[in-house]
């Protein structure tokens, strides 16, 4: 059993195209999507046109929710640029997304944590705005009640795997379309991949358990950065250009 996990595409159809081609080249036919597919100053419509026909098992992220749970005037600066690009069919697809899902009885899927779509599962923040790995007992506490041996989440945009004491494995595949961001809650912090590449993961069930392989794929990130620049989003331009927030 082998499949690909994508997350946090954030409307970057150029990155998604490259990732889907990389997945095809490996002969992998099954994909799961961990949410936050469209929000960002790029091309949500083209992303939806690529993503929806895949029929991938998908869950809803916090930014997906922000496209459907409030009026346009109350949307954030990641949603307002792209909401007009989404058709009624695209928005209906988002509305139908579940908070969580189970894939082939083997993998539990959610965007952030099983309790909340806007909490980092495996990372904690220090007051200086640096991400750190959470203590194992805190990570395990969020996994209470999940029976599947493989647990997949996104949200932090940080590719990472943590094995729990009982052998279950939590994997974040990283972000397909947004290799860095900054945010001011609970205090100012940055997530920075350090490369502008599109990230995802391949999961393979072996005789010794689930094996994650993290992949980064080159694509025309300069073109994506130009789209972000057209919306005046300097932080996106920086992240898409080099993987860092200037």
Beta strands, then each sheet from edge to edge (+ up, - down):
strand 1: 2-6
strand 2: 31-33
strand 3: 57-58
strand 4: 100-103
strand 5: 107-110
strand 6: 123-125
strand 7: 131-133
strand 8: 150-153
strand 9: 160-163
strand 10: 169-172
strand 11: 180-183
strand 12: 189-192
strand 13: 198-206
strand 14: 209-217
sheet 1: 3+ 2+ 1+ 13- 14+
sheet 2: 4+ 5- 8- 10- 9+
sheet 3: 6+ 7-
sheet 4: 11+ 12-
end
